[in-house]
């Protein structure tokens, strides 16, 4: 079984076999993290945009680090310094991001 989801909104939505796939995929990462060079070509040439609506050092850093280890170019958008802070709607922000043609968008919103 491969990963077939386009998005994941709630961990409760995962089926047992999807959880098993995540765990099986994560297991080899332990060895990779002990290497001198912690880089994989998996997402080479891909862009990942992180958009976090609440302060979250651990989660934001985890997503950014994972994307970099997998070879992606990352952009982290600080909501406090974005046009959202000036009253731009979330939809307008998403449209702006879409225009930049990211491969992956990570959004954390309560």
C-alpha positions in Angstrom: 0.0 0.0 0.0 1.3 3.5 -0.9 0.2 6.9 0.3 -2.8 8.0 -1.7 -4.0 11.0 0.3 -3.9 14.5 -1.1 -4.3 16.0 2.3 -4.5 15.1 6.0 -6.7 17.3 8.2 -7.0 15.2 11.3 -5.0 12.3 12.6 -8.3 10.7 13.5 -9.0 10.3 9.8 -6.1 7.8 9.4 -6.9 4.2 8.8 -4.8 1.6 10.7 -2.9 0.6 7.5 -2.0 4.2 6.9 -0.7 4.6 10.4 1.4 1.4 9.8 2.7 2.9 6.6 3.8 6.0 8.4 5.6 4.0 11.1 7.3 1.8 8.5 8.4 4.8 6.5 9.7 6.6 9.7 11.7 3.7 11.0 14.7 4.0 8.5 14.8 7.8 9.3 16.5 6.9 12.6 19.5 5.6 10.7 19.5 8.6 8.4 19.5 11.0 11.3 22.7 9.4 12.6 24.6 10.1 9.4 27.1 12.9 9.0 25.1 14.2 6.0 21.4 14.1 6.7 20.0 14.7 3.2 17.8 12.6 0.9 16.9 13.4 -2.7 13.2 12.6 -2.2 11.9 16.1 -2.6 14.8 17.6 -4.5 13.5 20.4 -6.7 10.2 20.6 -4.8 9.0 23.6 -2.8 7.4 23.4 0.6 5.6 26.4 2.1 4.8 26.4 5.9 2.0 28.6 7.1 1.4 28.6 10.8 -1.3 30.6 12.4 -0.2 30.1 16.0 3.2 30.1 17.6 4.7 26.7 17.4 8.4 26.4 17.6 8.5 22.6 17.8 6.0 21.8 15.1 7.1 24.5 12.7 10.8 23.5 13.1 9.9 19.8 12.7 8.1 20.4 9.4 10.8 22.7 8.1 13.7 20.3 9.1 11.9 17.3 7.6 11.4 19.1 4.3 15.1 20.1 4.2 16.3 16.6 5.1 14.1 15.3 2.2 15.8 17.8 -0.1 13.0 20.4 -0.5 13.3 24.1 -0.6 11.3 25.5 2.3 9.6 28.8 2.9 8.1 29.6 6.3 5.5 32.3 6.3 5.1 34.2 9.5 1.4 35.1 9.8 2.2 38.0 12.2 4.2 39.7 9.4 2.0 38.7 6.5 -0.9 40.6 4.9 -3.2 38.4 7.0 -2.2 40.7 9.8 -3.4 43.7 7.8 -6.8 42.1 7.1 -6.2 40.0 4.0 -8.5 37.0 4.0 -7.2 33.5 4.3 -8.6 32.8 0.8 -6.6 35.7 -0.7 -3.5 34.4 1.1 -4.0 30.9 -0.3 -4.5 32.3 -3.8 -1.3 34.2 -3.5 0.5 31.0 -2.4 -1.1 29.1 -5.3 0.3 31.7 -7.8 3.8 30.7 -6.6 3.0 27.1 -7.5 4.3 25.3 -4.4 4.5 21.6 -4.5 3.5 21.2 -0.8 1.7 23.6 1.5 1.7 22.9 5.3 -0.9 24.9 7.2 -1.5 24.7 10.9 -4.6 26.5 12.1 -6.7 25.8 15.1 
